[in-house]
Amino acid sequence: PVACLPQAWSAGSAFMLMQACLGLEIDGWDGEIHVTRPRLPIGIDMLTLRHLGVGARAVDLTFQRVGDRVVAFLADRHEGLVPLIVRT
């Protein structure tokens, strides 16, 4: 039904907004995480994405404000090695 289209779009928009703010791109084929110029909203100094799927693996990815920059890093506990490529 036509009434469901706006609801479906708005349900996914929060994830698209987060992906855009964090500059996050997952390359499942190559098993890599790409982060380009990450930003966090004012008032949020740290954000962790838990069990983020990257190909056949899952990792915890943390974004943290350090001064006027936002850094991204993988948690110590993750399944196998997943390259994290950050561009600032």
HTML snippet that shows the backbone in 3Dmol.js (N, CA, C, O; Angstrom):
<script src="https://3Dmol.org/build/3Dmol-min.js"></script>
<div id="view" style="width:600px;height:400px;position:relative"></div>
<script>
const pdb = `
ATOM      1  N   PRO A   1       0.818  -1.204   0.000  1.00  0.00           N
ATOM      2  CA  PRO A   1       0.000   0.000   0.000  1.00  0.00           C
ATOM      3  C   PRO A   1       0.855   1.259   0.000  1.00  0.00           C
ATOM      4  O   PRO A   1       1.986   1.262   0.488  1.00  0.00           O
ATOM      5  N   VAL A   2       0.310   2.300  -0.542  1.00  0.00           N
ATOM      6  CA  VAL A   2       1.023   3.568  -0.667  1.00  0.00           C
ATOM      7  C   VAL A   2       1.325   4.172   0.699  1.00  0.00           C
ATOM      8  O   VAL A   2       2.361   4.815   0.864  1.00  0.00           O
ATOM      9  N   ALA A   3       0.457   3.983   1.672  1.00  0.00           N
ATOM     10  CA  ALA A   3       0.663   4.561   3.005  1.00  0.00           C
ATOM     11  C   ALA A   3       1.903   4.010   3.691  1.00  0.00           C
ATOM     12  O   ALA A   3       2.449   4.665   4.578  1.00  0.00           O
ATOM     13  N   CYS A   4       2.354   2.847   3.312  1.00  0.00           N
ATOM     14  CA  CYS A   4       3.525   2.235   3.951  1.00  0.00           C
ATOM     15  C   CYS A   4       4.841   2.838   3.461  1.00  0.00           C
ATOM     16  O   CYS A   4       5.849   2.768   4.164  1.00  0.00           O
ATOM     17  N   LEU A   5       4.845   3.425   2.275  1.00  0.00           N
ATOM     18  CA  LEU A   5       6.090   3.953   1.716  1.00  0.00           C
ATOM     19  C   LEU A   5       6.737   5.017   2.593  1.00  0.00           C
ATOM     20  O   LEU A   5       7.934   4.914   2.859  1.00  0.00           O
ATOM     21  N   PRO A   6       6.007   6.041   3.060  1.00  0.00           N
ATOM     22  CA  PRO A   6       6.667   7.034   3.929  1.00  0.00           C
ATOM     23  C   PRO A   6       7.182   6.426   5.226  1.00  0.00           C
ATOM     24  O   PRO A   6       8.233   6.828   5.725  1.00  0.00           O
ATOM     25  N   GLN A   7       6.454   5.466   5.773  1.00  0.00           N
ATOM     26  CA  GLN A   7       6.891   4.837   7.015  1.00  0.00           C
ATOM     27  C   GLN A   7       8.168   4.041   6.796  1.00  0.00           C
ATOM     28  O   GLN A   7       9.078   4.093   7.622  1.00  0.00           O
ATOM     29  N   ALA A   8       8.244   3.315   5.707  1.00  0.00           N
ATOM     30  CA  ALA A   8       9.445   2.531   5.415  1.00  0.00           C
ATOM     31  C   ALA A   8      10.645   3.447   5.191  1.00  0.00           C
ATOM     32  O   ALA A   8      11.745   3.161   5.664  1.00  0.00           O
ATOM     33  N   TRP A   9      10.433   4.547   4.469  1.00  0.00           N
ATOM     34  CA  TRP A   9      11.524   5.487   4.210  1.00  0.00           C
ATOM     35  C   TRP A   9      11.998   6.116   5.507  1.00  0.00           C
ATOM     36  O   TRP A   9      13.202   6.206   5.745  1.00  0.00           O
ATOM     37  N   SER A  10      11.064   6.557   6.356  1.00  0.00           N
ATOM     38  CA  SER A  10      11.461   7.232   7.593  1.00  0.00           C
ATOM     39  C   SER A  10      12.119   6.273   8.572  1.00  0.00           C
ATOM     40  O   SER A  10      12.975   6.690   9.353  1.00  0.00           O
ATOM     41  N   ALA A  11      11.746   5.007   8.550  1.00  0.00           N
ATOM     42  CA  ALA A  11      12.374   4.028   9.440  1.00  0.00           C
ATOM     43  C   ALA A  11      13.849   3.845   9.088  1.00  0.00           C
ATOM     44  O   ALA A  11      14.678   3.672   9.981  1.00  0.00           O
ATOM     45  N   GLY A  12      14.179   3.881   7.818  1.00  0.00           N
ATOM     46  CA  GLY A  12      15.566   3.709   7.394  1.00  0.00           C
ATOM     47  C   GLY A  12      16.382   4.983   7.421  1.00  0.00           C
ATOM     48  O   GLY A  12      17.610   4.926   7.362  1.00  0.00           O
ATOM     49  N   SER A  13      15.728   6.136   7.508  1.00  0.00           N
ATOM     50  CA  SER A  13      16.454   7.403   7.422  1.00  0.00           C
ATOM     51  C   SER A  13      17.386   7.631   8.606  1.00  0.00           C
ATOM     52  O   SER A  13      18.425   8.273   8.446  1.00  0.00           O
ATOM     53  N   ALA A  14      17.047   7.125   9.786  1.00  0.00           N
ATOM     54  CA  ALA A  14      17.931   7.291  10.950  1.00  0.00           C
ATOM     55  C   ALA A  14      19.272   6.606  10.711  1.00  0.00           C
ATOM     56  O   ALA A  14      20.319   7.133  11.088  1.00  0.00           O
ATOM     57  N   PHE A  15      19.240   5.433  10.085  1.00  0.00           N
ATOM     58  CA  PHE A  15      20.480   4.710   9.812  1.00  0.00           C
ATOM     59  C   PHE A  15      21.295   5.405   8.725  1.00  0.00           C
ATOM     60  O   PHE A  15      22.523   5.443   8.794  1.00  0.00           O
ATOM     61  N   MET A  16      20.616   5.950   7.731  1.00  0.00           N
ATOM     62  CA  MET A  16      21.322   6.682   6.679  1.00  0.00           C
ATOM     63  C   MET A  16      21.955   7.954   7.231  1.00  0.00           C
ATOM     64  O   MET A  16      23.061   8.320   6.833  1.00  0.00           O
ATOM     65  N   LEU A  17      21.259   8.632   8.145  1.00  0.00           N
ATOM     66  CA  LEU A  17      21.799   9.836   8.767  1.00  0.00           C
ATOM     67  C   LEU A  17      23.042   9.503   9.588  1.00  0.00           C
ATOM     68  O   LEU A  17      24.040  10.221   9.530  1.00  0.00           O
ATOM     69  N   MET A  18      22.979   8.406  10.356  1.00  0.00           N
ATOM     70  CA  MET A  18      24.131   7.992  11.159  1.00  0.00           C
ATOM     71  C   MET A  18      25.306   7.624  10.257  1.00  0.00           C
ATOM     72  O   MET A  18      26.447   7.992  10.537  1.00  0.00           O
ATOM     73  N   GLN A  19      25.029   6.902   9.183  1.00  0.00           N
ATOM     74  CA  GLN A  19      26.079   6.510   8.248  1.00  0.00           C
ATOM     75  C   GLN A  19      26.736   7.739   7.631  1.00  0.00           C
ATOM     76  O   GLN A  19      27.956   7.771   7.472  1.00  0.00           O
ATOM     77  N   ALA A  20      25.948   8.743   7.284  1.00  0.00           N
ATOM     78  CA  ALA A  20      26.492   9.962   6.681  1.00  0.00           C
ATOM     79  C   ALA A  20      27.326  10.751   7.684  1.00  0.00           C
ATOM     80  O   ALA A  20      28.406  11.230   7.338  1.00  0.00           O
ATOM     81  N   CYS A  21      26.848  10.897   8.918  1.00  0.00           N
ATOM     82  CA  CYS A  21      27.603  11.642   9.940  1.00  0.00           C
ATOM     83  C   CYS A  21      28.938  10.977  10.248  1.00  0.00           C
ATOM     84  O   CYS A  21      29.957  11.650  10.402  1.00  0.00           O
ATOM     85  N   LEU A  22      28.922   9.664  10.334  1.00  0.00           N
ATOM     86  CA  LEU A  22      30.135   8.934  10.691  1.00  0.00           C
ATOM     87  C   LEU A  22      31.050   8.713   9.494  1.00  0.00           C
ATOM     88  O   LEU A  22      32.191   8.284   9.664  1.00  0.00           O
ATOM     89  N   GLY A  23      30.571   8.997   8.287  1.00  0.00           N
ATOM     90  CA  GLY A  23      31.372   8.756   7.088  1.00  0.00           C
ATOM     91  C   GLY A  23      31.660   7.280   6.909  1.00  0.00           C
ATOM     92  O   GLY A  23      32.744   6.902   6.465  1.00  0.00           O
ATOM     93  N   LEU A  24      30.698   6.450   7.251  1.00  0.00           N
ATOM     94  CA  LEU A  24      30.895   5.004   7.342  1.00  0.00           C
ATOM     95  C   LEU A  24      30.503   4.299   6.054  1.00  0.00           C
ATOM     96  O   LEU A  24      29.421   4.521   5.510  1.00  0.00           O
ATOM     97  N   GLU A  25      31.405   3.444   5.575  1.00  0.00           N
ATOM     98  CA  GLU A  25      31.123   2.596   4.420  1.00  0.00           C
ATOM     99  C   GLU A  25      31.698   1.213   4.695  1.00  0.00           C
ATOM    100  O   GLU A  25      32.877   1.078   5.024  1.00  0.00           O
ATOM    101  N   ILE A  26      30.871   0.200   4.563  1.00  0.00           N
ATOM    102  CA  ILE A  26      31.305  -1.178   4.784  1.00  0.00           C
ATOM    103  C   ILE A  26      31.511  -1.827   3.425  1.00  0.00           C
ATOM    104  O   ILE A  26      30.608  -1.827   2.590  1.00  0.00           O
ATOM    105  N   ASP A  27      32.693  -2.378   3.203  1.00  0.00           N
ATOM    106  CA  ASP A  27      32.994  -3.121   1.983  1.00  0.00           C
ATOM    107  C   ASP A  27      33.010  -4.599   2.350  1.00  0.00           C
ATOM    108  O   ASP A  27      34.043  -5.148   2.731  1.00  0.00           O
ATOM    109  N   GLY A  28      31.855  -5.230   2.228  1.00  0.00           N
ATOM    110  CA  GLY A  28      31.726  -6.634   2.607  1.00  0.00           C
ATOM    111  C   GLY A  28      32.512  -7.574   1.715  1.00  0.00           C
ATOM    112  O   GLY A  28      32.985  -8.614   2.174  1.00  0.00           O
ATOM    113  N   TRP A  29      32.658  -7.221   0.437  1.00  0.00           N
ATOM    114  CA  TRP A  29      33.396  -8.083  -0.489  1.00  0.00           C
ATOM    115  C   TRP A  29      34.866  -8.179  -0.099  1.00  0.00           C
ATOM    116  O   TRP A  29      35.449  -9.263  -0.113  1.00  0.00           O
ATOM    117  N   ASP A  30      35.464  -7.038   0.250  1.00  0.00           N
ATOM    118  CA  ASP A  30      36.877  -7.031   0.637  1.00  0.00           C
ATOM    119  C   ASP A  30      37.061  -7.150   2.144  1.00  0.00           C
ATOM    120  O   ASP A  30      38.192  -7.270   2.616  1.00  0.00           O
ATOM    121  N   GLY A  31      35.969  -7.118   2.908  1.00  0.00           N
ATOM    122  CA  GLY A  31      36.054  -7.251   4.364  1.00  0.00           C
ATOM    123  C   GLY A  31      36.720  -6.065   5.030  1.00  0.00           C
ATOM    124  O   GLY A  31      37.514  -6.234   5.956  1.00  0.00           O
ATOM    125  N   GLU A  32      36.400  -4.853   4.562  1.00  0.00           N
ATOM    126  CA  GLU A  32      37.025  -3.639   5.093  1.00  0.00           C
ATOM    127  C   GLU A  32      35.966  -2.653   5.571  1.00  0.00           C
ATOM    128  O   GLU A  32      34.829  -2.648   5.099  1.00  0.00           O
ATOM    129  N   ILE A  33      36.379  -1.815   6.527  1.00  0.00           N
ATOM    130  CA  ILE A  33      35.555  -0.704   6.981  1.00  0.00           C
ATOM    131  C   ILE A  33      36.256   0.580   6.563  1.00  0.00           C
ATOM    132  O   ILE A  33      37.438   0.767   6.851  1.00  0.00           O
ATOM    133  N   HIS A  34      35.534   1.463   5.885  1.00  0.00           N
ATOM    134  CA  HIS A  34      36.068   2.761   5.471  1.00  0.00           C
ATOM    135  C   HIS A  34      35.333   3.851   6.245  1.00  0.00           C
ATOM    136  O   HIS A  34      34.104   3.857   6.306  1.00  0.00           O
ATOM    137  N   VAL A  35      36.088   4.766   6.831  1.00  0.00           N
ATOM    138  CA  VAL A  35      35.522   5.904   7.549  1.00  0.00           C
ATOM    139  C   VAL A  35      36.156   7.163   6.964  1.00  0.00           C
ATOM    140  O   VAL A  35      37.380   7.292   6.931  1.00  0.00           O
ATOM    141  N   THR A  36      35.317   8.088   6.504  1.00  0.00           N
ATOM    142  CA  THR A  36      35.798   9.323   5.895  1.00  0.00           C
ATOM    143  C   THR A  36      35.254  10.523   6.661  1.00  0.00           C
ATOM    144  O   THR A  36      34.041  10.720   6.737  1.00  0.00           O
ATOM    145  N   ARG A  37      36.147  11.317   7.222  1.00  0.00           N
ATOM    146  CA  ARG A  37      35.807  12.540   7.963  1.00  0.00           C
ATOM    147  C   ARG A  37      34.651  12.332   8.940  1.00  0.00           C
ATOM    148  O   ARG A  37      33.598  12.952   8.786  1.00  0.00           O
ATOM    149  N   PRO A  38      34.831  11.478   9.933  1.00  0.00           N
ATOM    150  CA  PRO A  38      33.732  11.212  10.875  1.00  0.00           C
ATOM    151  C   PRO A  38      33.390  12.436  11.715  1.00  0.00           C
ATOM    152  O   PRO A  38      34.265  13.227  12.065  1.00  0.00           O
ATOM    153  N   ARG A  39      32.113  12.581  12.032  1.00  0.00           N
ATOM    154  CA  ARG A  39      31.606  13.666  12.872  1.00  0.00           C
ATOM    155  C   ARG A  39      30.614  13.084  13.869  1.00  0.00           C
ATOM    156  O   ARG A  39      29.904  12.124  13.572  1.00  0.00           O
ATOM    157  N   LEU A  40      30.580  13.678  15.050  1.00  0.00           N
ATOM    158  CA  LEU A  40      29.577  13.332  16.056  1.00  0.00           C
ATOM    159  C   LEU A  40      28.768  14.585  16.368  1.00  0.00           C
ATOM    160  O   LEU A  40      29.318  15.686  16.395  1.00  0.00           O
ATOM    161  N   PRO A  41      27.472  14.431  16.601  1.00  0.00           N
ATOM    162  CA  PRO A  41      26.657  15.594  16.961  1.00  0.00           C
ATOM    163  C   PRO A  41      27.128  16.207  18.280  1.00  0.00           C
ATOM    164  O   PRO A  41      27.704  15.517  19.121  1.00  0.00           O
ATOM    165  N   ILE A  42      26.881  17.492  18.453  1.00  0.00           N
ATOM    166  CA  ILE A  42      27.220  18.176  19.708  1.00  0.00           C
ATOM    167  C   ILE A  42      26.505  17.470  20.851  1.00  0.00           C
ATOM    168  O   ILE A  42      25.317  17.159  20.761  1.00  0.00           O
ATOM    169  N   GLY A  43      27.240  17.223  21.920  1.00  0.00           N
ATOM    170  CA  GLY A  43      26.676  16.552  23.082  1.00  0.00           C
ATOM    171  C   GLY A  43      26.924  15.056  23.107  1.00  0.00           C
ATOM    172  O   GLY A  43      26.722  14.414  24.138  1.00  0.00           O
ATOM    173  N   ILE A  44      27.357  14.493  21.994  1.00  0.00           N
ATOM    174  CA  ILE A  44      27.702  13.068  21.951  1.00  0.00           C
ATOM    175  C   ILE A  44      29.208  12.984  21.759  1.00  0.00           C
ATOM    176  O   ILE A  44      29.728  13.357  20.708  1.00  0.00           O
ATOM    177  N   ASP A  45      29.908  12.490  22.784  1.00  0.00           N
ATOM    178  CA  ASP A  45      31.365  12.419  22.721  1.00  0.00           C
ATOM    179  C   ASP A  45      31.881  11.035  22.353  1.00  0.00           C
ATOM    180  O   ASP A  45      33.044  10.889  21.978  1.00  0.00           O
ATOM    181  N   MET A  46      31.029  10.016  22.456  1.00  0.00           N
ATOM    182  CA  MET A  46      31.449   8.664  22.101  1.00  0.00           C
ATOM    183  C   MET A  46      30.237   7.870  21.631  1.00  0.00           C
ATOM    184  O   MET A  46      29.140   7.996  22.177  1.00  0.00           O
ATOM    185  N   LEU A  47      30.459   7.051  20.608  1.00  0.00           N
ATOM    186  CA  LEU A  47      29.408   6.207  20.058  1.00  0.00           C
ATOM    187  C   LEU A  47      30.042   4.886  19.663  1.00  0.00           C
ATOM    188  O   LEU A  47      31.063   4.871  18.975  1.00  0.00           O
ATOM    189  N   THR A  48      29.449   3.776  20.089  1.00  0.00           N
ATOM    190  CA  THR A  48      29.952   2.454  19.730  1.00  0.00           C
ATOM    191  C   THR A  48      28.885   1.699  18.956  1.00  0.00           C
ATOM    192  O   THR A  48      27.740   1.593  19.395  1.00  0.00           O
ATOM    193  N   LEU A  49      29.273   1.178  17.802  1.00  0.00           N
ATOM    194  CA  LEU A  49      28.411   0.306  17.011  1.00  0.00           C
ATOM    195  C   LEU A  49      28.834  -1.123  17.325  1.00  0.00           C
ATOM    196  O   LEU A  49      29.957  -1.519  17.013  1.00  0.00           O
ATOM    197  N   ARG A  50      27.961  -1.884  17.927  1.00  0.00           N
ATOM    198  CA  ARG A  50      28.290  -3.245  18.361  1.00  0.00           C
ATOM    199  C   ARG A  50      27.803  -4.270  17.339  1.00  0.00           C
ATOM    200  O   ARG A  50      26.737  -4.128  16.740  1.00  0.00           O
ATOM    201  N   HIS A  51      28.617  -5.300  17.164  1.00  0.00           N
ATOM    202  CA  HIS A  51      28.294  -6.421  16.269  1.00  0.00           C
ATOM    203  C   HIS A  51      28.021  -5.934  14.843  1.00  0.00           C
ATOM    204  O   HIS A  51      27.071  -6.375  14.195  1.00  0.00           O
ATOM    205  N   LEU A  52      28.863  -5.025  14.372  1.00  0.00           N
ATOM    206  CA  LEU A  52      28.747  -4.486  13.021  1.00  0.00           C
ATOM    207  C   LEU A  52      29.211  -5.550  12.032  1.00  0.00           C
ATOM    208  O   LEU A  52      30.354  -6.002  12.096  1.00  0.00           O
ATOM    209  N   GLY A  53      28.341  -5.947  11.129  1.00  0.00           N
ATOM    210  CA  GLY A  53      28.670  -7.001  10.178  1.00  0.00           C
ATOM    211  C   GLY A  53      29.570  -6.504   9.064  1.00  0.00           C
ATOM    212  O   GLY A  53      29.277  -5.508   8.404  1.00  0.00           O
ATOM    213  N   VAL A  54      30.674  -7.218   8.867  1.00  0.00           N
ATOM    214  CA  VAL A  54      31.625  -6.915   7.792  1.00  0.00           C
ATOM    215  C   VAL A  54      31.930  -8.240   7.111  1.00  0.00           C
ATOM    216  O   VAL A  54      32.747  -9.021   7.600  1.00  0.00           O
ATOM    217  N   GLY A  55      31.278  -8.492   5.987  1.00  0.00           N
ATOM    218  CA  GLY A  55      31.416  -9.798   5.357  1.00  0.00           C
ATOM    219  C   GLY A  55      30.898 -10.869   6.300  1.00  0.00           C
ATOM    220  O   GLY A  55      29.762 -10.789   6.767  1.00  0.00           O
ATOM    221  N   ALA A  56      31.722 -11.872   6.583  1.00  0.00           N
ATOM    222  CA  ALA A  56      31.335 -12.961   7.483  1.00  0.00           C
ATOM    223  C   ALA A  56      31.716 -12.675   8.934  1.00  0.00           C
ATOM    224  O   ALA A  56      31.494 -13.516   9.805  1.00  0.00           O
ATOM    225  N   ARG A  57      32.279 -11.514   9.203  1.00  0.00           N
ATOM    226  CA  ARG A  57      32.742 -11.181  10.557  1.00  0.00           C
ATOM    227  C   ARG A  57      31.833 -10.132  11.196  1.00  0.00           C
ATOM    228  O   ARG A  57      31.016  -9.497  10.530  1.00  0.00           O
ATOM    229  N   ALA A  58      32.002  -9.972  12.506  1.00  0.00           N
ATOM    230  CA  ALA A  58      31.294  -8.917  13.242  1.00  0.00           C
ATOM    231  C   ALA A  58      32.288  -8.249  14.174  1.00  0.00           C
ATOM    232  O   ALA A  58      33.081  -8.924  14.831  1.00  0.00           O
ATOM    233  N   VAL A  59      32.249  -6.924  14.233  1.00  0.00           N
ATOM    234  CA  VAL A  59      33.187  -6.165  15.061  1.00  0.00           C
ATOM    235  C   VAL A  59      32.433  -5.085  15.828  1.00  0.00           C
ATOM    236  O   VAL A  59      31.293  -4.755  15.503  1.00  0.00           O
ATOM    237  N   ASP A  60      33.088  -4.542  16.852  1.00  0.00           N
ATOM    238  CA  ASP A  60      32.599  -3.372  17.566  1.00  0.00           C
ATOM    239  C   ASP A  60      33.448  -2.188  17.122  1.00  0.00           C
ATOM    240  O   ASP A  60      34.673  -2.225  17.236  1.00  0.00           O
ATOM    241  N   LEU A  61      32.811  -1.151  16.622  1.00  0.00           N
ATOM    242  CA  LEU A  61      33.498   0.031  16.111  1.00  0.00           C
ATOM    243  C   LEU A  61      33.115   1.224  16.972  1.00  0.00           C
ATOM    244  O   LEU A  61      31.932   1.519  17.144  1.00  0.00           O
ATOM    245  N   THR A  62      34.124   1.914  17.517  1.00  0.00           N
ATOM    246  CA  THR A  62      33.886   3.053  18.399  1.00  0.00           C
ATOM    247  C   THR A  62      34.366   4.341  17.749  1.00  0.00           C
ATOM    248  O   THR A  62      35.435   4.389  17.142  1.00  0.00           O
ATOM    249  N   PHE A  63      33.556   5.382  17.889  1.00  0.00           N
ATOM    250  CA  PHE A  63      33.902   6.734  17.467  1.00  0.00           C
ATOM    251  C   PHE A  63      33.989   7.568  18.733  1.00  0.00           C
ATOM    252  O   PHE A  63      33.087   7.528  19.570  1.00  0.00           O
ATOM    253  N   GLN A  64      35.085   8.333  18.880  1.00  0.00           N
ATOM    254  CA  GLN A  64      35.263   9.132  20.091  1.00  0.00           C
ATOM    255  C   GLN A  64      35.800  10.509  19.734  1.00  0.00           C
ATOM    256  O   GLN A  64      36.699  10.650  18.905  1.00  0.00           O
ATOM    257  N   ARG A  65      35.229  11.523  20.380  1.00  0.00           N
ATOM    258  CA  ARG A  65      35.685  12.892  20.173  1.00  0.00           C
ATOM    259  C   ARG A  65      36.965  13.099  20.978  1.00  0.00           C
ATOM    260  O   ARG A  65      37.005  12.815  22.176  1.00  0.00           O
ATOM    261  N   VAL A  66      38.007  13.593  20.319  1.00  0.00           N
ATOM    262  CA  VAL A  66      39.279  13.916  20.962  1.00  0.00           C
ATOM    263  C   VAL A  66      39.624  15.338  20.526  1.00  0.00           C
ATOM    264  O   VAL A  66      40.089  15.561  19.408  1.00  0.00           O
ATOM    265  N   GLY A  67      39.391  16.288  21.416  1.00  0.00           N
ATOM    266  CA  GLY A  67      39.578  17.693  21.050  1.00  0.00           C
ATOM    267  C   GLY A  67      38.563  18.092  20.005  1.00  0.00           C
ATOM    268  O   GLY A  67      37.358  17.960  20.217  1.00  0.00           O
ATOM    269  N   ASP A  68      39.051  18.585  18.864  1.00  0.00           N
ATOM    270  CA  ASP A  68      38.135  18.988  17.796  1.00  0.00           C
ATOM    271  C   ASP A  68      38.016  17.934  16.702  1.00  0.00           C
ATOM    272  O   ASP A  68      37.449  18.200  15.643  1.00  0.00           O
ATOM    273  N   ARG A  69      38.548  16.740  16.953  1.00  0.00           N
ATOM    274  CA  ARG A  69      38.506  15.656  15.968  1.00  0.00           C
ATOM    275  C   ARG A  69      37.689  14.493  16.500  1.00  0.00           C
ATOM    276  O   ARG A  69      37.449  14.385  17.703  1.00  0.00           O
ATOM    277  N   VAL A  70      37.268  13.633  15.600  1.00  0.00           N
ATOM    278  CA  VAL A  70      36.601  12.387  15.971  1.00  0.00           C
ATOM    279  C   VAL A  70      37.459  11.254  15.439  1.00  0.00           C
ATOM    280  O   VAL A  70      37.768  11.204  14.248  1.00  0.00           O
ATOM    281  N   VAL A  71      37.843  10.341  16.327  1.00  0.00           N
ATOM    282  CA  VAL A  71      38.666   9.201  15.933  1.00  0.00           C
ATOM    283  C   VAL A  71      37.800   7.946  15.931  1.00  0.00           C
ATOM    284  O   VAL A  71      36.812   7.857  16.660  1.00  0.00           O
ATOM    285  N   ALA A  72      38.184   6.987  15.108  1.00  0.00           N
ATOM    286  CA  ALA A  72      37.477   5.709  15.014  1.00  0.00           C
ATOM    287  C   ALA A  72      38.466   4.598  15.306  1.00  0.00           C
ATOM    288  O   ALA A  72      39.610   4.634  14.852  1.00  0.00           O
ATOM    289  N   PHE A  73      38.018   3.608  16.068  1.00  0.00           N
ATOM    290  CA  PHE A  73      38.878   2.459  16.346  1.00  0.00           C
ATOM    291  C   PHE A  73      38.028   1.231  16.615  1.00  0.00           C
ATOM    292  O   PHE A  73      36.872   1.332  17.027  1.00  0.00           O
ATOM    293  N   LEU A  74      38.625   0.062  16.372  1.00  0.00           N
ATOM    294  CA  LEU A  74      37.960  -1.212  16.627  1.00  0.00           C
ATOM    295  C   LEU A  74      38.236  -1.650  18.051  1.00  0.00           C
ATOM    296  O   LEU A  74      39.328  -1.429  18.575  1.00  0.00           O
ATOM    297  N   ALA A  75      37.252  -2.268  18.676  1.00  0.00           N
ATOM    298  CA  ALA A  75      37.431  -2.801  20.026  1.00  0.00           C
ATOM    299  C   ALA A  75      38.406  -3.969  19.979  1.00  0.00           C
ATOM    300  O   ALA A  75      38.598  -4.591  18.934  1.00  0.00           O
ATOM    301  N   ASP A  76      39.019  -4.260  21.122  1.00  0.00           N
ATOM    302  CA  ASP A  76      39.989  -5.355  21.187  1.00  0.00           C
ATOM    303  C   ASP A  76      39.350  -6.706  20.896  1.00  0.00           C
ATOM    304  O   ASP A  76      39.989  -7.588  20.323  1.00  0.00           O
ATOM    305  N   ARG A  77      38.101  -6.865  21.285  1.00  0.00           N
ATOM    306  CA  ARG A  77      37.467  -8.173  21.105  1.00  0.00           C
ATOM    307  C   ARG A  77      36.694  -8.201  19.788  1.00  0.00           C
ATOM    308  O   ARG A  77      35.581  -7.683  19.701  1.00  0.00           O
ATOM    309  N   HIS A  78      37.280  -8.795  18.790  1.00  0.00           N
ATOM    310  CA  HIS A  78      36.592  -8.967  17.521  1.00  0.00           C
ATOM    311  C   HIS A  78      37.035 -10.266  16.876  1.00  0.00           C
ATOM    312  O   HIS A  78      38.101 -10.801  17.182  1.00  0.00           O
ATOM    313  N   GLU A  79      36.202 -10.761  15.983  1.00  0.00           N
ATOM    314  CA  GLU A  79      36.449 -12.042  15.323  1.00  0.00           C
ATOM    315  C   GLU A  79      37.344 -11.836  14.105  1.00  0.00           C
ATOM    316  O   GLU A  79      36.890 -11.320  13.083  1.00  0.00           O
ATOM    317  N   GLY A  80      38.591 -12.228  14.204  1.00  0.00           N
ATOM    318  CA  GLY A  80      39.491 -12.083  13.073  1.00  0.00           C
ATOM    319  C   GLY A  80      39.885 -10.638  12.839  1.00  0.00           C
ATOM    320  O   GLY A  80      39.479  -9.741  13.578  1.00  0.00           O
ATOM    321  N   LEU A  81      40.662 -10.431  11.826  1.00  0.00           N
ATOM    322  CA  LEU A  81      41.140  -9.087  11.513  1.00  0.00           C
ATOM    323  C   LEU A  81      40.247  -8.441  10.460  1.00  0.00           C
ATOM    324  O   LEU A  81      39.963  -9.035   9.420  1.00  0.00           O
ATOM    325  N   VAL A  82      39.817  -7.237  10.740  1.00  0.00           N
ATOM    326  CA  VAL A  82      39.034  -6.447   9.792  1.00  0.00           C
ATOM    327  C   VAL A  82      39.763  -5.120   9.625  1.00  0.00           C
ATOM    328  O   VAL A  82      39.869  -4.357  10.586  1.00  0.00           O
ATOM    329  N   PRO A  83      40.265  -4.828   8.431  1.00  0.00           N
ATOM    330  CA  PRO A  83      40.959  -3.561   8.227  1.00  0.00           C
ATOM    331  C   PRO A  83      40.017  -2.370   8.413  1.00  0.00           C
ATOM    332  O   PRO A  83      38.893  -2.364   7.911  1.00  0.00           O
ATOM    333  N   LEU A  84      40.497  -1.368   9.141  1.00  0.00           N
ATOM    334  CA  LEU A  84      39.778  -0.112   9.336  1.00  0.00           C
ATOM    335  C   LEU A  84      40.587   0.975   8.649  1.00  0.00           C
ATOM    336  O   LEU A  84      41.716   1.259   9.047  1.00  0.00           O
ATOM    337  N   ILE A  85      40.014   1.581   7.620  1.00  0.00           N
ATOM    338  CA  ILE A  85      40.694   2.610   6.843  1.00  0.00           C
ATOM    339  C   ILE A  85      40.004   3.937   7.144  1.00  0.00           C
ATOM    340  O   ILE A  85      38.832   4.121   6.816  1.00  0.00           O
ATOM    341  N   VAL A  86      40.738   4.865   7.771  1.00  0.00           N
ATOM    342  CA  VAL A  86      40.170   6.147   8.181  1.00  0.00           C
ATOM    343  C   VAL A  86      40.818   7.257   7.372  1.00  0.00           C
ATOM    344  O   VAL A  86      42.043   7.351   7.291  1.00  0.00           O
ATOM    345  N   ARG A  87      39.984   8.093   6.776  1.00  0.00           N
ATOM    346  CA  ARG A  87      40.458   9.266   6.031  1.00  0.00           C
ATOM    347  C   ARG A  87      39.923  10.503   6.734  1.00  0.00           C
ATOM    348  O   ARG A  87      38.718  10.622   6.959  1.00  0.00           O
ATOM    349  N   THR A  88      40.820  11.428   7.083  1.00  0.00           N
ATOM    350  CA  THR A  88      40.383  12.638   7.789  1.00  0.00           C
ATOM    351  C   THR A  88      40.406  13.846   6.885  1.00  0.00           C
ATOM    352  O   THR A  88      40.068  14.948   7.318  1.00  0.00           O
TER     353      THR A  88
END
`;
const viewer = $3Dmol.createViewer("view");
viewer.addModel(pdb, "pdb");
viewer.setStyle({}, {cartoon: {color: "spectrum"}});
viewer.zoomTo();
viewer.render();
</script>
